[in-house]
């Protein structure tokens, strides 16, 4: 990157209205840049009125002479960036959408540009892919860095330019952890029970062969909101209709996990995730515990959760949460959990 571009990138990121010459010089410490090259770049920015001399601070006695302090003209930087984006639109592959860059910060544009050029080269080498591959493989194909998509905000960039879905990328998440009931795999509708915690998962395993459920899935907290998309790959049933039931802790985090999971399932499978109400009601019939006073609430998640319960049950849940209480899944005994699962008519 030439000195002019380095200074521009810094000016786009800096929050202050003024920068000192010393700050600009510090950008080139340890870099092969002569004073003449540096000064020429600063003077170019002065000529474009992107930076303007602060008169009261004066100029140096060096040749060429530079101001000791400059005010930064952010509006001119934005215009400059917009021109750059407009020019790039005419050069990059038409599948790369750049509209978002007009509204995000110029620093995002500068940060993304090298990757856009690599994606452009990839697209111009051939057609869009027709076979899905894991994220690290596609990442290496695009930018020669297998971790770019998963660890370096590559997914965000690809989403920004409208390419995420077109590139057929399989997200690399922790595997979905579940036990299979082979006796239910021939059913028209494949039911799945997701439980938040390991203890409840282990408790219900013994009842799995006796219930009309294809799987018992260990949610593992927020992990389930990502790993659930692997279900069709890990359990490839032809023309499958899936029906999901969720059972988690009755606390603010547990309710938020269900809410996010519900949104994800609706997007992936076209139907919401049911609350496994018989299990929740078993919890509500007992005394709640204390110790969740510091959990942050998610109001919409709570309201959606409460809508599935009676008025009396809503009062119990609200009173519990208001006093820092919670109902852990483990409050219900193994015997009772298995009894509920075996003897409930599970229909939606």
C-alpha positions in Angstrom: 0.0 0.0 0.0 1.4 3.4 -0.9 1.8 6.2 1.7 -1.2 8.1 0.4 -3.5 5.1 0.9 -2.1 4.4 4.4 -2.8 8.0 5.4 -6.3 8.0 3.9 -7.1 4.7 5.7 -6.0 6.2 9.0 -8.0 9.4 8.5 -11.1 7.4 7.7 -10.7 5.5 11.0 -9.7 8.3 13.3 -12.5 9.8 15.4 -10.8 13.2 16.1 -11.4 16.3 14.0 -7.6 17.1 14.0 -4.4 15.1 13.7 -0.9 16.1 14.3 2.1 15.6 11.9 3.7 13.4 14.5 0.7 11.0 14.4 0.9 10.8 10.6 4.7 10.2 10.8 4.1 7.4 13.3 2.2 5.4 10.7 5.4 4.8 8.8 7.6 3.6 11.7 9.5 0.6 10.5 8.4 0.9 6.9 10.6 1.7 3.9 9.2 5.2 3.3 11.4 8.2 2.8 10.5 11.7 4.1 10.1 12.9 0.5 7.6 10.1 -0.2 5.7 10.8 3.0 5.7 14.6 2.5 4.5 14.2 -1.1 1.5 12.2 0.0 0.6 14.7 2.8 0.8 17.5 0.3 -1.4 15.6 -2.1 -4.1 15.3 0.6 -3.7 19.0 1.3 -4.2 19.8 -2.4 -7.4 17.7 -2.4 -8.5 19.6 0.8 -9.0 16.3 2.6 -6.7 17.8 5.3 -6.3 21.5 6.0 -3.5 23.2 7.9 -4.3 24.5 11.4 -2.9 28.0 11.0 -2.1 28.6 14.6 0.3 25.7 14.7 2.4 26.7 11.8 4.6 24.6 9.5 8.0 22.9 9.7 11.2 24.2 8.4 11.9 21.1 6.4 11.6 20.9 2.6 9.0 20.2 1.5 7.4 21.9 4.5 4.4 20.3 6.2 1.9 21.7 8.8 2.4 20.7 12.5 -1.4 20.0 12.7 -4.2 19.3 10.3 -8.0 19.4 10.5 -9.6 16.4 8.8 -12.4 17.1 6.3 -14.6 13.9 6.8 -17.1 14.9 4.1 -14.4 15.1 1.5 -13.2 11.7 2.5 -16.7 10.3 2.1 -17.1 11.8 -1.4 -13.7 10.4 -2.2 -14.8 6.9 -1.0 -18.0 7.1 -3.0 -16.2 7.8 -6.2 -13.9 4.9 -5.5 -16.9 2.6 -4.9 -18.6 3.8 -8.1 -15.4 3.1 -10.1 -15.1 -0.4 -8.6 -18.7 -1.2 -9.5 -17.8 -0.9 -13.2 -14.7 -3.1 -12.8 -15.8 -5.9 -10.4 -17.9 -8.9 -11.4 -21.6 -8.0 -11.6 -22.6 -10.5 -8.9 -20.6 -8.5 -6.3 -23.1 -6.0 -4.9 -21.5 -2.8 -3.4 -24.5 -0.7 -2.4 -24.0 -1.4 1.3 -20.6 0.3 1.2 -22.2 3.7 0.6 -23.7 3.7 4.0 -21.0 1.9 6.1 -17.8 3.6 7.2 -15.0 4.2 4.7 -12.7 2.1 6.8 -14.9 -0.9 6.1 -14.6 -0.3 2.4 -10.8 0.0 2.6 -10.6 -3.1 4.8 -12.7 -5.2 2.4 -11.2 -4.1 -0.9 -8.3 -6.6 -1.1 -10.8 -9.4 -0.5 -13.3 -8.0 -3.0 -10.5 -8.1 -5.6 -9.8 -11.8 -4.8 -13.5 -12.7 -5.0 -13.7 -10.9 -8.3 -10.8 -12.9 -9.7 -12.5 -16.2 -8.4 -15.8 -15.3 -10.1 -14.1 -14.3 -13.4 -12.3 -17.7 -13.5 -15.5 -19.6 -13.9 -19.2 -20.0 -13.0 -20.7 -19.9 -9.6 -20.3 -23.3 -7.7 -22.9 -25.9 -8.0 -21.8 -28.1 -5.1 -21.9 -27.1 -1.5 -18.6 -27.4 0.4 -17.5 -26.6 4.0 -16.6 -23.0 4.8 -12.8 -23.6 5.2 -12.6 -25.1 1.7 -14.6 -22.3 0.0 -12.6 -19.8 2.1 -9.3 -21.1 0.7 -10.7 -21.1 -2.8 -11.8 -17.5 -2.5 -8.9 -15.8 -0.7 -6.2 -18.4 0.0 -7.0 -18.4 3.7 -9.0 -21.3 5.1 -9.9 -19.4 8.3 -11.1 -16.2 6.6 -14.8 -17.1 6.5 -15.1 -18.7 10.0 -12.7 -16.6 12.0 -11.9 -13.3 10.2 -15.4 -11.9 9.4 -15.4 -13.4 5.9 -19.1 -14.4 6.3 -20.0 -10.8 7.1 -18.3 -9.5 4.0 -19.9 -12.2 1.7 -23.3 -11.3 3.2 -22.6 -7.6 2.7 -22.0 -8.1 -1.0 -24.9 -10.6 -1.6 -22.6 -13.6 -2.2 -23.1 -15.8 0.9 -26.0 -17.9 -0.5 -24.7 -18.0 -4.0 -21.4 -19.6 -3.0 -23.0 -22.7 -1.5 -21.1 -22.6 1.8 -21.7 -25.3 4.5 -21.1 -23.6 7.9 -18.7 -25.5 10.1 -20.4 -25.8 13.5 -20.1 -28.2 16.4 -21.8 -31.4 15.3 -25.5 -31.7 16.4 -25.5 -34.2 19.3 -28.5 -36.5 19.4 -29.6 -40.1 20.0 -31.8 -41.8 17.3 -34.9 -43.9 17.8 -34.9 -46.4 14.9 -38.5 -47.4 15.6 -39.8 -43.9 14.6 -37.8 -43.3 11.5 -40.6 -44.7 9.3 -43.1 -42.2 10.6 -44.6 -39.6 8.3 -43.6 -36.8 10.7 -40.3 -37.0 12.4 -40.5 -35.5 15.9 -37.4 -34.2 17.7 -37.1 -33.3 21.4 -34.4 -30.8 22.2 -33.4 -30.4 25.8 -31.0 -27.7 27.1 -28.9 -29.6 29.6 -26.9 -32.9 29.8 -28.6 -34.2 32.9 -32.0 -34.0 31.3 -30.7 -35.6 28.1 -29.2 -38.5 30.0 -32.4 -38.9 32.0 -34.6 -39.1 29.0 -32.4 -41.5 26.9 -33.9 -44.5 28.6 -37.4 -43.6 27.4 -36.5 -42.8 23.8 -37.4 -46.3 22.4 -40.9 -46.0 23.9 -41.9 -42.6 22.4 -43.0 -41.4 18.9 -39.8 -39.3 18.5 -37.1 -39.8 15.9 -34.4 -38.2 18.1 -33.5 -36.8 21.5 -31.2 -33.8 20.9 -28.8 -32.3 23.4 -29.1 -28.5 22.9 -26.0 -27.4 24.9 -27.3 -23.8 25.5 -26.9 -21.4 22.6 -25.0 -24.0 20.6 -28.3 -25.5 19.3 -29.2 -22.2 17.5 -26.4 -22.9 15.1 -26.0 -26.7 15.1 -29.6 -27.5 14.3 -29.0 -26.6 10.6 -26.8 -29.8 10.4 -29.8 -32.1 11.1 -30.6 -32.8 7.4 -27.0 -33.7 6.8 -26.6 -35.9 9.9 -30.0 -37.5 9.6 -30.6 -37.6 5.8 -34.2 -38.7 5.6 -35.9 -38.4 2.2 -38.9 -36.0 2.0 -38.8 -35.6 5.7 -41.3 -33.4 7.6 -39.7 -32.4 10.9 -41.5 -31.3 14.1 -39.5 -29.8 17.0 -40.2 -29.7 20.7 -38.0 -27.7 23.0 -37.5 -28.0 26.8 -35.1 -25.7 28.6 -34.6 -23.9 31.9 -37.3 -21.4 32.9 -34.9 -18.5 33.3 -34.2 -15.5 31.1 -31.3 -17.2 29.3 -33.2 -20.4 28.7 -36.2 -18.4 27.4 -33.9 -16.5 25.1 -32.3 -19.7 23.7 -35.7 -21.1 22.9 -36.7 -17.8 21.1 -33.6 -17.8 19.0 -33.9 -21.5 18.3 -37.6 -21.0 17.3 -36.6 -18.3 14.8 -33.9 -20.5 13.3 -36.1 -23.5 13.0 -38.8 -21.5 11.3 -36.3 -20.1 8.8 -34.8 -23.5 8.1 -37.7 -25.9 8.2 -40.7 -23.7 7.6 -42.4 -24.4 11.0 -41.9 -23.1 14.5 -40.4 -25.0 17.4 -43.0 -26.1 19.9 -42.5 -25.7 23.6 -42.6 -29.2 25.3 -45.3 -27.9 27.6 -45.9 -31.0 29.7 -42.2 -30.8 30.9 -42.5 -27.0 31.6 -45.7 -27.5 33.5 -44.1 -30.2 35.6 -41.5 -27.6 36.6 -44.1 -25.0 37.4 -45.8 -27.4 39.8 -42.7 -27.3 42.0 -41.0 -24.5 44.0 -38.6 -22.4 42.0 -35.0 -21.9 43.1 -33.0 -18.6 43.5 -29.7 -17.5 42.0 -30.4 -15.9 38.6 -30.7 -12.2 39.7 -28.1 -10.9 37.2 -29.4 -12.4 34.0 -30.3 -9.9 31.3 -33.9 -10.0 30.1 -35.1 -10.2 26.4 -38.6 -8.7 26.5 -39.8 -10.0 23.2 -38.5 -13.5 23.9 -40.3 -13.5 27.3 -43.6 -12.3 25.8 -43.5 -14.9 23.1 -42.7 -17.6 25.7 -45.5 -16.5 28.0 -48.1 -16.6 25.3 -48.0 -20.4 25.3 -49.1 -20.6 29.0 -52.3 -20.0 30.9 -52.8 -16.8 32.8 -52.1 -18.5 36.1 -48.9 -20.1 34.7 -47.8 -16.7 33.4 -48.2 -15.2 36.9 -45.9 -17.9 38.4 -43.2 -17.4 35.7 -43.3 -13.6 36.1 -43.1 -13.8 39.8 -40.2 -16.2 39.6 -38.2 -14.1 37.2 -39.0 -10.8 39.0 -37.5 -12.2 42.2 -34.4 -13.6 40.6 -35.7 -17.1 40.6 -35.6 -19.9 38.1 -36.8 -23.4 37.3 -33.9 -25.6 36.3 -34.7 -28.7 34.2 -33.1 -30.8 36.9 -35.9 -29.9 39.3 -38.0 -32.7 37.7 -36.9 -36.2 38.6 -35.7 -38.7 36.0 -38.7 -41.0 36.8 -41.2 -38.1 36.3 -39.5 -36.9 33.1 -39.7 -40.4 31.5 -43.2 -40.8 32.7 -44.3 -37.5 31.1 -42.6 -38.3 27.8 -44.0 -41.8 27.6 -47.6 -40.9 28.5 -48.2 -37.6 26.7 -50.0 -37.5 23.3 -47.5 -35.4 21.4 -49.5 -33.6 18.7 -49.4 -30.0 17.5 
